[in-house]
């Protein structure tokens, strides 16, 4: 019988990012991994009633309740072995039964929250852009969910700067500071001067805040900003002070300033990523694309940390983890897939 625990503990000590693969039942293997020994987990389990994967396993249950129950047992183990600072990213697709959409992703997510105490940080929509659908009585399905779960409300690992997009830079033109999108402050100064909604004291405070912000842009501490002045700009938040902190600030000070991070903007929760091109591929037709793993790994798995995929298939999560210098463990019921994943990751060595 395979000693999963011994192999895992030995792997932790090895100075390598080469993934460790286990062929076996995910629940059985996970039970052998010590508590709080993994920094990150990302996986895409077999979808219910969609396809028959090699070696059977999850997804072949008679009812969606059985399917969800089996996954929850596995996710309970994931929660146990995940560090308090860790994250769990779950990609899951939906299923139609008797012409009706079952709602599998949210059934699972809500069960994880209600029964297991997970905290859901984001529901990312993976827009696959394309996808076959021959139905004539419904829209084409081109999205899936990627849920980001954590174990605790705060102090989980999150490196937001690692996933920011490169910003446009501020510049100086004709002696004036110009933000990344062309804001100079001239229009805001004029609006403050002509405002009939601001008191003299509020105008003085607004002028000082604007000059301080422009100085921050000049020093490279900000790349861009926006100023919202009472009764001047259209607001996009609630105007109730009990609901919106921005509304309260606008009422009390007469203005507020939105400051944009100099490192660029963070990604949104809709990702436009084409699926893997599976034309001519016989090994595994349901692998998710490498780009789907990059943001989760960079943001929520520390460099040199330990990643896990309990349904690794041909090893996409492990492949990306190795490229990004993270150790990883992959589990799959199919020895055929494990062989493919092992060879795939060996090419990087």
N, C-alpha and C positions, 0 to 999 in steps of 0.2 A: 504493500500500500504506500502511495506517495506521501512523504512527509512534507506537506506544504509549509508548515510553520518553520521547520528547520531550513528549508530552501529560502524562504522569505527573509529570515533573520540573517542568513549568510549573505544574501544579495544586498541587504542594507549596508553591510560593511565593505562591499566591493567598490573600488574607485572607478566606476564606469556608469555611463548613461545607457548602456545596452539594456533593452527591456528584458524582463523576466516573464516568460509565458507558462501558464498552467493549462493543461488540457483536463477538464473536469467539470462537474456541476458547480455553477457559481455559488450556490448556497453552501455547499460542502467546503469549497475552497476558502470562502470568506470567513467561515467559522474558525478556520485555523490561523487567520491573521490576527496578531495582537491588537489590543485596544489602542486607539489614538496613534496609529503608526503611519497613517496616510494623510497627505496634505490636500489632496484633490482627487475628485472622481468625476469622470465624464463618460457617459455611455448612451447607447441607443439600443434598447432591448428589441428582440423580435416583436413585430407588431402583431396584435391579436387577429387571427383569422386571415392574414394576408398571404403568407407564403409558407411553404414547408422547408425550413432550413435543414442543412446537413445535420444528421444525428438527432433530429427532433428537438425536444426541449420546449421552452416557453413559447407561447403564441399559439399552441395547438389545443388549448383548453376548450371545453364544451361551452362555457359561458364566460362573459366578460368579468363577472364577479370572481370566478376561479382564477382567471388571468391576473386580475388586479391583486388578489390575495397572494398569489405566488410571487409577484413582483414586490409587494410590500414586505414579505419575509426577507427577501434579498436586500431591500433598501434599509431594513432595520439593522442588518449586519453592516451595511455601508456606514450607517450613522454611528455604530459602535466603534468601528475602526478608524473613522475620520477624526482628525484632531479637532479640538475646539475651535481652532482658527480656520478650519478647512471649509471647502465648498464642494457641492455636488451639482453637476450640470446634467440634466436629463433631456435627451431628445426623444420625442415620442410622437408617432403619427396616429391618426384616427382611422376608424373602420366603419363601413356601412353594413348594416344588417337589416334585411327585409326592407330595403330602400331608405332606411333611416340612418342618419349619422349618429353613432353611439355616444360620442363625447368622451372617448377614452382618455385623452390627455388631461382634461380637467377633473375627471373622476379620480384619476391617480393622484394628481396634485393636491386636491382637496382631502383625499384620504391620508396623504402624507402629512399634511398640516394638522388635520383633526385627530388622527389616531397616533401619529408618531412624533408630533411636536416639531416638525421641520418649520423653518421660517423661509417663506418665498420672497426673494429679493427682486427678481425680474422674470417676466414672461416674455422671452424673445420670440419674435415671429421670424422664422426662416423662410424668406421668399425665394423659392426655387426657380422662379421666373418662367420655367417651362415644365411641361409634364404631360404625358399622354392621358387622354380622357375622351372616350367615345360616347359618353352619355349625351342624350338629346333633351333631357328634362332637368338639368341642373348645371351650375357653373363649373368650370374646370378647377380642380383642387391643385393649388400650386404652393401651399404653405404648410409648414409643420411648426410645432412648438419646441422651444428649448428653454426649460425651466432652470433657474438658478436658485438652489436651496443652500441655506447655512444652518448651523446648529444653534447659534446664539445671536442675540439682537445686535451686538456690537463687538468690536475687537476681533472680527474675522479678518483674515489676510486679504487685502485688496490694493493692488498697485495700479491706480488709475492712470498715472503718468506713462506707464508702459504701453497704453493703448490709445493715447491721444493722437489725433491727426495733426500733421505738421501745419502750424498756423501761418497765415500771411503776416508779414512784419510791419510794424509801425515805421514811419519815416519822418524826416523834417523837410518841409517844402516852403521855400521863401521865408525861412525863419520861424515857421509855425509847425507845431507838432501835429502830424496827421496819423490817425489810427489805421489799423489794417484795412478797414473798410471806408476810409476817407473822412472820418469824424475829426474835426479840428477844434470844436468847442465854440466856434463863432456863433452858430445858430442857437446853441443853448444859452450863451451869454445874452443874446438879443431877447430870447424868450423870457429869461429871468428879469431883464430890465423892464420889459413891457408888461409883465404879469400884473394882473389886477387881483389875483387870488393869493399872492404871497405878501406877507407883511414885510416891512423894511428889515426887520431882524432876520426873517426867513430868507430874504434875498441875499443878505450878507453871508449867512451860513451857506447858502447854495453856491455863491461865487467862490467861497473858500474851498468847498468840496470839489467843485469843478476844476479849479486850478491845481489842487492836490492830485486829482486823478490824471490830469494832463501831464503833470510832472512824473507820475508813475509810468505813463506811457513812454515818455522821453527816456526814462532810465531802463526801459525794457522789462519792467515789472508787470506790465499789462500789454496785451497786443491790441485790445479793443474795449470799448465800453458803450453803454447807452445811458442817457439821463432821462428820467421820467419826472416831469414837473406837473404839479397839480393843475388840472383843467387845460393842459397843453397837449400831452400825448395820449394816444389811445392805450388803455391798459388791457392786459390779457388775463388778469386775475379777478377774483371776486372783489367787489367793492365793499364787502362787509369786513369791518375791523376784527370781528370775532372769528372769521374764517381765514383771512389772509393777513400775513405779517406785512406784506408789501402795502396793502391798503391802510394798515395802521400807521406805517412809516409815512406814507403819503399824507395822511390826515394830520399827523403830529408835526412833521418837519416841512411838509410842502413839496418834497422831492425825494427821490432815491436814485442811486446809481448802480446799474448792472455792470459788473466787471468780468471781463472774459479772460480766462487763464492764458498766460503767455505760452504755455506748452501746447496749446491747441485745444480743440473741442473733443469731448469724449464721445464714443460711439452711441448711437441711439439703439432702440430695442426692436428695430426691424432691419434684418440683414439680408441684402440681395446677394445670394451666393448660388451659382449654378451647381446642380448635382454632379456627382462624379460621372464621367463619360464611361458607360458600361458597355458600349458597342464592342462586340467581339470578345467580351469577357465571360468566362465560364466559372471563375473561381467563386465570386461573391457578388451578387447583383444588387445588394442593398447597403453597400458601404456609404457612409456619409463623407462629404468632401473635407479635405485637410483644412481649408480655410474656416470651417465651422469650429474647429478646435483651437485656433490660434488665440483669439481674444480671451476665451475662458482660461487657457493655460497661462498666458502672459499676465493676466490681471489677478488670478486667484491661486496660482501655484508658485511659490517662491523658487527662484533659481536654485537648482540643486535639490529641490523638494521631491516628494514621492507622489506620483500620479497612479491612478487605478482605472481600469475599464473591465468590469465584470462580464461584459458581452463584447469582447474585443473583435470578433470576426477576423478580418485580415489585418488588423493592427493599426488602423488610422490614428487613433489617439496616441498609441505608443510611438508610432513613427514621428508624429509631430513633437511629442514630448522629448524624444531623443534629439531632434534637431534643435530644440530650444533649451537643451541641457537640463532636463529633468529626468530623474529615474522613473521607471514605470513598471507596473505589473498588468498583464493582460490575461484574461480568463475566457476560455471558450470550450464548449462541449465537443466541438469538431476538431479532431486531430489534423484533418486536411487544412482547415483554416489556420490553425496554429503553425503548421509548417510554412504556409504562405506568409504569415505575419513575421515569423522568424527570419525567413529569407529576405523579406522586404526590408526589415530593419538592419540586417547584416550588411546590406549594400552601402550603408552610410558609414560603416566603420573604416 
